[in-house]
Amino acid sequence: MKKTAGIQPFWLLAVIAVGVLPFSGLGTYTLQILTLAGINAAVAIGLNLVLGTAGQISLGQAAFVGIGAYATARLMTGAGVSFWLAMPAGGALAGLIGAALGYLALRFQGHYLAMITLCFGLIMHIFFLEFPFLTGGAAGIANIPYAGILGHAIDNGRDALFKTFHLSWFLVLLIYWLLNNLTHLGSGRVLAALRDDPIAAESVGVPTAVYKVQAFAISAVAAGLAGGVYAVHTHYVGPELFGVGASLEFLIIVVIGGLGSPVGAILGALLMAVLPELMRSYEEYRLLFFGMILMVIVVAAPGGLWGGLSTGVVRICSALRSRFGTGGA
């Protein structure tokens, strides 16, 4: 009971912060960048469940984002379906395909699993290109309508009451809350056992196959929902947005932020969104600086940004306690 009571204020403050931040004087361009960071964070938190918690390598996460984005876009433009129905439908479709991929990957581990998921990403990218009656082909799907709520369009414009920033970051909070609850239940301990020693887990009767498929499905649903938000944020989806490069970017976000940490995934997404903008003035050196900073983070903080920050806070607290204790003596 105490633990639950202690958690509630955090979520309340987080919801208030997300609700108020767009009206704190931030410019439209800044909101656009932060909205993309929120979309990437939602995808990365889902991927973190597979990669960090369950210990399964996935190099096809961008494909699930594409499935959700295309499904949302096609339902809204072709069938006139509301965003609030199209986005969950896209997430559900991505989840079904993710479960199928998880089932297919049951016999594979390590680099073989990485190859399977990489091939899946390549196949979906080809699908997005070669089936224009569903995806628009190389031209993609444009002129995707705005999402709306209470008769107001959801947009990052100055006069908009509800913004796509809200969509992306409330989705982040929702996914974080759900997966936080999941990982603190028996399912979380089973996924950790699947990561640390799957053979030992199977030997004590744990249905590792079920939980592996479950992890892939949940991760895919998160990516599909984020893809739906991306569709109404940019009003365009195309195959070039969901290739292998995007999957590697999501992987980098999770690793930099810290494996197994949803907060780390959020920090990694913010860094990957903001850092290129800060270096835009040094365009010719941007990739060099970006690579060097990533290398420094990985080497200096093997546990990622969140792991490094946590370790630093613990060391500072220990030093303060030591000094205080010595002074009190």
C-alpha positions as a printed NumPy array, in Angstrom:
array([[  0.   ,   0.   ,   0.   ],
       [  2.766,   2.413,   0.785],
       [  4.427,   1.705,  -2.526],
       [  1.235,   2.44 ,  -4.453],
       [  0.616,   5.636,  -2.492],
       [  4.152,   6.782,  -3.254],
       [  3.806,   6.162,  -6.975],
       [  0.559,   8.094,  -7.503],
       [  2.025,  11.618,  -7.092],
       [  4.681,  10.861,  -9.728],
       [  2.089,   9.954, -12.359],
       [ -0.095,  12.909, -11.415],
       [  2.822,  15.328, -11.735],
       [  3.867,  13.737, -15.029],
       [  0.376,  14.155, -16.498],
       [  0.226,  17.788, -15.336],
       [  3.688,  18.493, -16.769],
       [  2.779,  17.035, -20.173],
       [ -0.481,  18.968, -20.196],
       [  1.07 ,  22.318, -19.292],
       [  4.456,  22.239, -21.063],
       [  3.211,  23.178, -24.58 ],
       [  1.719,  26.376, -23.144],
       [  4.893,  27.442, -21.329],
       [  6.208,  29.577, -24.177],
       [  7.821,  26.869, -26.305],
       [  7.914,  27.637, -30.03 ],
       [  6.132,  25.539, -32.639],
       [  9.401,  24.134, -33.987],
       [ 10.511,  23.063, -30.506],
       [  7.174,  21.349, -29.973],
       [  7.594,  19.524, -33.277],
       [ 10.99 ,  18.184, -32.172],
       [  9.692,  17.182, -28.738],
       [  6.68 ,  15.47 , -30.328],
       [  8.971,  13.343, -32.497],
       [ 11.031,  12.605, -29.388],
       [  7.865,  11.405, -27.645],
       [  6.959,   9.136, -30.569],
       [ 10.472,   7.66 , -30.555],
       [ 10.31 ,   7.251, -26.772],
       [  7.055,   5.277, -27.013],
       [  8.648,   2.952, -29.576],
       [ 11.849,   2.641, -27.536],
       [ 10.007,   1.778, -24.304],
       [  8.286,  -1.073, -26.118],
       [ 11.547,  -2.249, -27.664],
       [ 13.154,  -2.049, -24.237],
       [ 10.731,  -4.728, -23.021],
       [ 12.033,  -7.144, -25.674],
       [ 15.687,  -6.125, -25.638],
       [ 16.332,  -4.993, -22.075],
       [ 13.849,  -6.995, -19.997],
       [ 13.445, -10.207, -22.008],
       [ 16.943, -10.147, -23.546],
       [ 15.717, -10.793, -27.123],
       [ 17.358,  -8.931, -30.016],
       [ 15.001,  -7.177, -32.445],
       [ 16.169,  -5.243, -35.503],
       [ 12.756,  -4.765, -37.075],
       [ 11.032,  -2.322, -34.733],
       [ 10.593,   0.345, -37.403],
       [  8.481,  -2.111, -39.416],
       [  5.897,  -2.202, -36.609],
       [  5.862,   1.597, -36.517],
       [  5.221,   1.517, -40.256],
       [  2.4  ,  -1.019, -39.898],
       [  0.654,   1.183, -37.347],
       [  1.263,   4.347, -39.362],
       [  0.051,   2.877, -42.662],
       [ -2.99 ,   1.23 , -41.079],
       [ -3.993,   4.481, -39.378],
       [ -3.4  ,   6.526, -42.519],
       [ -5.286,   4.135, -44.816],
       [ -8.287,   3.855, -42.481],
       [ -8.506,   7.641, -42.066],
       [ -8.   ,   8.582, -45.713],
       [ -9.656,   5.626, -47.432],
       [-12.512,   4.71 , -45.104],
       [-13.039,   7.958, -43.196],
       [-12.472,   6.223, -39.855],
       [-11.848,   8.406, -36.812],
       [ -8.289,   8.6  , -35.543],
       [ -9.437,   7.275, -32.173],
       [-10.51 ,   4.038, -33.863],
       [ -7.813,   3.92 , -36.557],
       [ -4.866,   4.222, -34.161],
       [ -5.917,   1.29 , -31.889],
       [ -6.641,  -0.766, -35.021],
       [ -3.117,  -0.069, -36.272],
       [ -1.683,  -1.004, -32.888],
       [ -3.699,  -4.235, -32.815],
       [ -2.561,  -5.179, -36.335],
       [  1.057,  -4.522, -35.385],
       [  0.57 ,  -6.624, -32.244],
       [ -0.794,  -9.584, -34.216],
       [  2.124,  -9.46 , -36.626],
       [  4.511,  -9.043, -33.702],
       [  3.07 , -12.155, -32.054],
       [  3.53 , -14.053, -35.326],
       [  7.151, -12.885, -35.532],
       [  7.694, -13.89 , -31.905],
       [  6.285, -17.348, -32.623],
       [  8.508, -17.678, -35.707],
       [ 11.545, -16.646, -33.657],
       [ 11.022, -19.219, -30.891],
       [ 13.701, -21.519, -32.278],
       [ 16.326, -18.802, -32.645],
       [ 18.647, -17.043, -30.214],
       [ 21.4  , -14.437, -30.386],
       [ 22.602, -13.368, -33.808],
       [ 20.231, -15.796, -35.537],
       [ 17.291, -14.008, -33.919],
       [ 18.814, -10.68 , -34.958],
       [ 18.96 , -11.898, -38.564],
       [ 15.327, -13.081, -38.471],
       [ 14.069,  -9.721, -37.213],
       [ 16.327,  -7.863, -39.655],
       [ 14.893,  -9.895, -42.549],
       [ 11.39 ,  -9.146, -41.29 ],
       [ 12.17 ,  -5.423, -41.384],
       [ 13.507,  -5.712, -44.944],
       [ 10.457,  -7.708, -46.077],
       [  8.062,  -5.138, -44.62 ],
       [  9.993,  -2.308, -46.267],
       [  9.6  ,  -4.073, -49.625],
       [  5.899,  -4.593, -48.863],
       [  5.457,  -0.871, -48.202],
       [  7.043,  -0.175, -51.607],
       [  5.463,  -2.85 , -53.783],
       [  1.788,  -2.778, -52.735],
       [  0.651,   0.712, -53.769],
       [ -3.068,  -0.096, -53.511],
       [ -2.531,  -0.439, -49.742],
       [  0.482,   1.752, -49.007],
       [  0.683,   4.2  , -51.882],
       [  3.954,   2.666, -53.048],
       [  7.016,   4.909, -53.257],
       [  4.797,   8.01 , -53.042],
       [  3.367,   6.924, -49.69 ],
       [  0.117,   8.293, -48.282],
       [ -0.215,  12.076, -48.035],
       [ -2.844,  14.519, -46.817],
       [ -3.66 ,  12.463, -43.725],
       [ -6.398,  14.304, -41.793],
       [ -5.85 ,  15.895, -38.43 ],
       [ -6.89 ,  14.008, -35.341],
       [ -9.657,  15.78 , -33.483],
       [-11.165,  15.938, -30.007],
       [-14.288,  17.783, -28.842],
       [-14.561,  19.434, -32.24 ],
       [-10.986,  20.796, -32.116],
       [ -8.177,  19.737, -34.442],
       [ -5.107,  18.348, -32.695],
       [ -2.076,  20.234, -33.947],
       [  1.079,  21.881, -32.624],
       [  0.021,  25.31 , -33.899],
       [ -0.062,  28.203, -31.468],
       [ -3.854,  28.453, -31.445],
       [ -4.489,  24.723, -30.965],
       [ -5.921,  23.754, -27.589],
       [ -4.964,  20.085, -27.958],
       [ -1.58 ,  19.397, -29.515],
       [  0.115,  16.388, -31.081],
       [  2.714,  16.878, -28.355],
       [ -0.003,  15.79 , -25.937],
       [ -0.802,  12.726, -28.046],
       [  2.782,  11.529, -28.17 ],
       [  3.706,  12.145, -24.544],
       [  0.442,  10.899, -23.03 ],
       [  1.053,   7.746, -25.08 ],
       [  4.555,   7.556, -23.569],
       [  3.106,   7.819, -20.052],
       [  0.444,   5.205, -20.805],
       [  2.942,   2.684, -22.196],
       [  5.392,   3.4  , -19.371],
       [  2.667,   2.901, -16.753],
       [  1.425,  -0.344, -18.283],
       [  4.877,  -1.867, -18.738],
       [  5.986,  -0.674, -15.302],
       [  3.07 ,  -2.588, -13.786],
       [  3.814,  -5.606, -15.971],
       [  7.486,  -5.807, -15.019],
       [  6.679,  -5.561, -11.305],
       [  4.348,  -8.539, -11.525],
       [  5.258, -12.183, -12.028],
       [  5.504, -11.603, -15.782],
       [  8.414,  -9.22 , -15.271],
       [ 10.34 , -11.764, -13.219],
       [  9.702, -14.427, -15.839],
       [ 10.968, -12.144, -18.608],
       [ 14.093, -11.432, -16.569],
       [ 14.611, -15.183, -16.156],
       [ 14.146, -15.58 , -19.901],
       [ 16.887, -12.999, -20.411],
       [ 19.349, -14.359, -17.838],
       [ 19.023, -18.114, -18.305],
       [ 16.216, -19.428, -20.555],
       [ 17.298, -23.057, -20.095],
       [ 17.055, -22.803, -16.301],
       [ 13.678, -21.084, -16.637],
       [ 12.36 , -23.91 , -18.807],
       [ 13.716, -26.516, -16.414],
       [ 11.491, -25.237, -13.607],
       [  8.387, -25.264, -15.793],
       [  8.278, -21.648, -16.998],
       [  6.523, -21.426, -20.419],
       [  9.271, -19.329, -21.986],
       [  7.735, -19.576, -25.469],
       [  4.519, -17.91 , -24.293],
       [  6.359, -15.053, -22.635],
       [  8.679, -14.489, -25.593],
       [  5.702, -14.196, -27.939],
       [  3.99 , -11.939, -25.399],
       [  7.01 ,  -9.626, -25.245],
       [  7.195,  -9.31 , -29.035],
       [  3.451,  -8.654, -29.265],
       [  3.407,  -5.947, -26.565],
       [  6.453,  -4.261, -28.062],
       [  4.803,  -4.276, -31.493],
       [  1.563,  -2.795, -30.126],
       [  3.521,   0.097, -28.574],
       [  5.308,   0.714, -31.885],
       [  2.064,   0.503, -33.857],
       [  0.324,   3.037, -31.613],
       [  3.316,   5.372, -31.931],
       [  3.112,   4.946, -35.71 ],
       [ -0.502,   6.085, -35.617],
       [  0.493,   9.256, -33.775],
       [  3.31 ,   9.791, -36.279],
       [  0.822,   9.601, -39.16 ],
       [ -1.364,  12.437, -37.841],
       [  1.664,  14.423, -36.712],
       [  3.381,  14.576, -40.117],
       [  0.258,  13.972, -42.27 ],
       [  2.395,  11.747, -44.475],
       [  3.788,   8.224, -44.309],
       [  6.229,   6.725, -46.817],
       [  8.444,   3.635, -47.041],
       [ 11.651,   5.623, -46.619],
       [ 10.645,   6.376, -43.025],
       [ 10.506,   2.785, -41.821],
       [ 13.66 ,   1.107, -43.119],
       [ 16.456,  -0.734, -41.363],
       [ 18.162,   2.554, -40.511],
       [ 15.185,   3.617, -38.4  ],
       [ 15.229,   0.245, -36.579],
       [ 18.912,   0.744, -35.779],
       [ 18.131,   4.223, -34.472],
       [ 15.549,   2.787, -32.067],
       [ 18.118,   0.201, -30.973],
       [ 20.663,   2.963, -30.33 ],
       [ 18.098,   4.919, -28.294],
       [ 17.519,   1.934, -25.998],
       [ 21.224,   1.127, -25.583],
       [ 22.232,   4.736, -24.928],
       [ 19.401,   5.294, -22.48 ],
       [ 20.083,   2.066, -20.597],
       [ 18.879,  -1.485, -21.186],
       [ 15.926,  -2.448, -19.012],
       [ 15.067,   1.145, -18.069],
       [ 11.966,   2.905, -19.491],
       [ 13.29 ,   6.199, -18.137],
       [ 16.533,   5.524, -19.998],
       [ 14.552,   4.976, -23.217],
       [ 12.94 ,   8.392, -22.732],
       [ 16.303,  10.055, -22.098],
       [ 17.796,   8.344, -25.145],
       [ 14.901,   9.503, -27.342],
       [ 15.28 ,  13.088, -26.124],
       [ 19.024,  13.014, -26.763],
       [ 18.619,  11.577, -30.258],
       [ 16.016,  14.246, -31.078],
       [ 17.748,  17.274, -29.594],
       [ 21.417,  16.566, -30.333],
       [ 21.174,  16.75 , -34.144],
       [ 19.331,  20.078, -33.836],
       [ 22.031,  21.536, -31.602],
       [ 24.66 ,  20.53 , -34.17 ],
       [ 22.764,  21.816, -37.199],
       [ 25.015,  24.901, -37.35 ],
       [ 28.012,  22.604, -37.838],
       [ 26.425,  20.531, -40.581],
       [ 29.704,  19.317, -42.083],
       [ 30.901,  18.02 , -38.695],
       [ 27.519,  16.957, -37.31 ],
       [ 27.868,  13.227, -37.96 ],
       [ 31.432,  13.216, -36.594],
       [ 30.405,  14.946, -33.354],
       [ 27.314,  12.785, -33.066],
       [ 29.324,   9.56 , -33.395],
       [ 31.918,  10.741, -30.875],
       [ 29.296,  11.677, -28.295],
       [ 27.556,   8.337, -28.68 ],
       [ 30.879,   6.52 , -28.265],
       [ 31.714,   8.485, -25.125],
       [ 28.323,   7.705, -23.578],
       [ 28.604,   3.982, -24.309],
       [ 32.194,   3.754, -22.989],
       [ 31.827,   6.042, -19.963],
       [ 28.395,   4.757, -18.924],
       [ 27.939,   1.08 , -19.901],
       [ 24.581,   1.148, -18.125],
       [ 23.415,   3.99 , -20.36 ],
       [ 22.418,   7.52 , -19.44 ],
       [ 19.989,   6.446, -16.739],
       [ 22.457,   3.932, -15.303],
       [ 25.201,   6.571, -15.228],
       [ 22.944,   9.132, -13.573],
       [ 21.718,   6.6  , -11.007],
       [ 25.271,   5.53 , -10.185],
       [ 26.349,   9.151,  -9.852],
       [ 23.496,   9.986,  -7.487],
       [ 24.247,   6.918,  -5.337],
       [ 27.937,   7.874,  -5.115],
       [ 27.13 ,  11.46 ,  -4.173],
       [ 24.672,  10.31 ,  -1.498],
       [ 27.235,   7.843,  -0.129],
       [ 29.891,  10.552,   0.007],
       [ 27.53 ,  12.93 ,   1.796],
       [ 26.555,  10.246,   4.299],
       [ 30.202,   9.427,   4.919],
       [ 31.107,  13.059,   5.555],
       [ 28.035,  13.638,   7.685],
       [ 28.776,  10.527,   9.738],
       [ 32.398,  11.563,  10.207],
       [ 31.354,  15.052,  11.214],
       [ 28.762,  13.698,  13.638],
       [ 31.362,  11.489,  15.252]])
